[in-house]
Amino acid sequence: MSSLISAEIIIVVLMLVATVVAIMIRRVRLPYTVSLVLVGLLIAAWRPVRAEVTPELILAIFVPPLVFEAAFRLDFRMLRSSLASIVFLAVPGVIVTAVLVGGVVALGAGLPVGPAVVFGALISATDPVAVVSLFRALGVPERLGVAVEGESLFNDGTAIVVFQIALLAAVSGEFRLVESVFRFLEVAIGGLAIGFALGWLVAQLMARIDDRLIETTLTALLAYGAYLAAERLQVSGVLAVVAAGMYSGNVGLRGASPTTRIMLFSLWEFLAFLSNSLVFLLIGLNVHISELVANARPIAVAVAAVLLSRAVVVYGLSWLADVASRGTRIPFQWRHILFWGGLRGAISLALALSLPLTLAARGTLQVMTFGVLLFTLLAQGTTIQFLIRALGITDRSEHQLEFERRVGQSFALQAGLRRLAQLREEGLLSEDMWSGLQSNFRAQKEQIMSEIGRLFRTHAELERDMLLQTRREILLAERAALEDALRRGLISEPTYDELRRDADYHLEAVRLIQEHERGAEES
């Protein structure tokens, strides 16, 4: 019982730290996951914390919600426009990365070829969490965000399969090409098939059930059930979760009520946030700076190999994908973002921790993995925003930015007026001072509103977007008021359900209109 309580205390403390970090970085343009790694490093340097991380903990507990949430909200229509590039990056790209990184590490760090290729395979899985949040904040085109997330979703599963094949060859000393190819296809296709099958089954159940709690429970069972079923059948559990999540999000939700949609997206957003928080905090806690310093040379070689292989994959295979697709191509500027945004995260950590004790240079491979993780998170994760701005890859036009500035100025002035009125009520301002300052504030406010009106007249889409956003804010306020009325006993449960359902239908209508507008802008 004491060990269980100790584990619970550690989890609660980690969640508390993650929450405090999330609150503190609200004013700092730094990826949340990067901040967690930094805080973990500081805690570990100040007072080492014993928080043992196992591959089973990451792969079986943390990865399913992370992968399912990303696949669940991925729009397949948007994914289809970049599917060729994603497949090239996620399948041949992983194989090229494993071989190229393995070769460079074997030559530069003096490691045996087998373990070096194993390292190349485990480090090939990308993790876009740190950059996707920046994409949304900076207004990066949605199709670029989908390309980054889509590649990560599929190359996670591919990397694990390639890692298992490379590890078997390194341990046994034998590599059979034909057998490995068939095994790769069996594991990958088998995982996708199980995921789609279970996703279809859950979608059929959800179509016949109108209960948000049961439908939410079904998706949770699907995420973990798909992973466990696939792993039990010795195929890719991660690809099974990807397929299940994509089917549920794009097909299974068609008949779901708006209330169920809101609850599902809120649940999976929370679970993904929680899983990411714990994983990246644990990365920081388990890195030992002294070991990194002692292995500076092999880590430097590994970082150089990862960057080199990423450049070859992104710039080379993206070009081949453009030739093969003959359709929507990824702009050349976007490839710079794909290159520098190829961060590493949870999957690489889990695979490094799962290396068997009998593998040659196991300790060196793990230290190299931690070194690459830190470099990609701390160097690439913190600088990609400057690259995005330098390349001008944003959806926000100059008039949109001007509108945002005017709205911000209006909010600030309104806060100033409220504070001015408070000072007057407290007797700290004379009537003459109050009158003069109020007139000045109002003149500035009128000037700002005049500028906003001009922008509305010249750019009608700004007014439309503002109306939609205002309507959404009003509906959310109405929904919150209904919950408050229910808690206070002013309305009964049936009445609350009826009124909340109406509010949710209106919220869904606003969401669909906003999605349609974004789709029209993308095309």
Secondary structure, DSSP 8 states (H G I E B T S, - for coil): -HHHHHHHHHHHHHHHHHHHHHHHGGGS-S-HHHHHHHHHHHHHHHS-------HHIIIIIIHHHHHHHHHHT--HHHHHHTHHHHHHHHTHHHHHHHHHHHHHHHHHH---HHHHHHHHHHT-----HHHHHHHHHHT--HHHHHHHHHHHHHHHHHHHHHHHHHHHHHHHS---HHHHHHHHHHHHHHHHHHHHHHHHHHHHHHHT---HHHHHHHHHHHHHHHHHHHHHTTS-HHHHHHHHHHHIIIIITTT--HHHHHHHHHHHHHHHHHHHHHHHHHHHHH--HHHHHHTHHHHHHHHHHHHHHHHIIIIIIHHHHHHHH-SS---HHHHHHHHHT----HHHHHHHHT--TTSTTHHHHHHHHHHHHHHIIIIIHHHHHHHHHHHT--S--HHHHHHHHHHHHHHHHHHHHHHHHHHHHTT-S-HHHHHHHHHHHHHHHHHHHHHHHHHHHH-HHHHHHHHHHHHHHHHHHHHHHHHHHHHTTSS-HHHHHHHHHHHHHHHHHHHHHHHHHHHHHH-
